[in-house]
């Protein structure tokens, strides 16, 4: 089979490898579509993410759809949950599978991901795709799951005012999830014009670049959402400027949800502003059991994932796909692993 491995910063190589063996409790699947995520781009541009470093050639890719290869379910299309928790530790038993200290995650550390033709994966983590969802839609369910988990951490209420700071794919999904959940005002801030255009199309009531937004403490007043600030601020940029803006835009007693991953593994902000407001600051770690919810939202048409896919590449052009994603000229880049 063909597999694309990351050997170092910007060094993606396509090679031939054996089809993997299938352990008990696993199924062999043929990968169909793989989305390139911001965390994949950390591996690509930094040879690591956070405190994890590239110490061997890695098959990246954790947003993906596939099809059963062989067996009684041969040909059935699925979306694949990329996280394999241990299931027995106290954290897992407490319902926090995303925080499992022993979790194995596709395209991270010692666990190869989806930029290859075949892989063996736990059968319980394969979620059937409805007929109306494409393979690329299936790959987009993972970032939608992250957006749903961030939303849940925000404790969003009907009629709330929301700020989304960073409008990459997960930020744009959060814009939609907030509107579906009943937010009356959704402010979207991003420096890239094409992302702001997408945010407007997907339901943001106000969109500004950081320069246009001006003093972040006035954002909510400009949006007509009240004098004190937004009820929930989502930071999805991985940049301290966005964190500072989210904190400044939040009302006293609000929640600030940090979903971005900083390149230097550091997040900093002025403590006085957050302390005086008594803010609750929450960090996002991947997601919990979100696939059934994500599938229902997309199948019902309440969340649009399809329009976020702006570029597609065959597997043999995986290196070009990474370069395109890293340039951030579009929204979501998807690799067609069958082509």
HUDATA-V632305 format. One line per field, one symbol per residue. ss: DSSP state (2 for helix, 1 for strand, 0 for the rest). phi: phi as a letter, one per 20 degrees, with the letter a starting at -180 (. if undefined). psi: psi as a letter, one per 30 degrees, with the letter a starting at -180 (. if undefined). A space follows every 10 residues. Layout:
ss->???
phi->???
psi->???
//
This chain:
ss->0111111100 1111110000 0000011111 1111100222 2222220110 0110000100 0011111100 0000001111 0011000002 2220002220 0001100100 1000010111 1122211100 0000222222 2222222222 2222000000 1111100022 2222222222 0000111110 0022222222 2000011102 2220022222 2200000001 1111100002 2222222221 1111111100 0000000000 2222222001 1110000000 2222222220 0000022211 1111222222 2222222000 011111000
phi->.ebddeergm ddcebebfff fdfgndcece fdbceedgff ffgfeclrbm eecfdagdee ocdbdbbgdn mfdgnfebed feddffncfg fffendgfdg fdgdcgmbme dfedfbecbd bgffeddgef gfefffgfff ffffffffff gffflfdgnf dcdddodfgf ffffgfffff fofeccedca feffffgfff fepfebcbfg fffmfffegf ffemdofepe fcddecdmcf ffffffffef fgnfdddedf dffemcccbf ffffffemfe dcdeclbded fgfffffffe nfcedfffed bccfgfdgff fffffffled ddedeefee
psi->lkkjkjfajg jkkklkllkl ljlkflkklk kekkkkleee feeeffhlkb gkljglkkjl jfjllakkjl afgkfkklkk kfkjleffle eeffgiffgk fgkkkkgkbg jkbfilellk lkefgjjkkl ffkleeeeef feeeeeeeee eeffhklkgl kkkjjjhaee eeeeeeeeee fgkekjkkkk fkefeeeeee egfkfkkkle eefbjffgee eefgglffal ekkkkgfgke eeeeeeeefk lkglkjjjfl jkeggkkllj eeeeeefhkj kkkkjblbif eeeeeeeeef gfkjfeffjf kkklefheee eeeeeffhfa dkkkkjff.
//
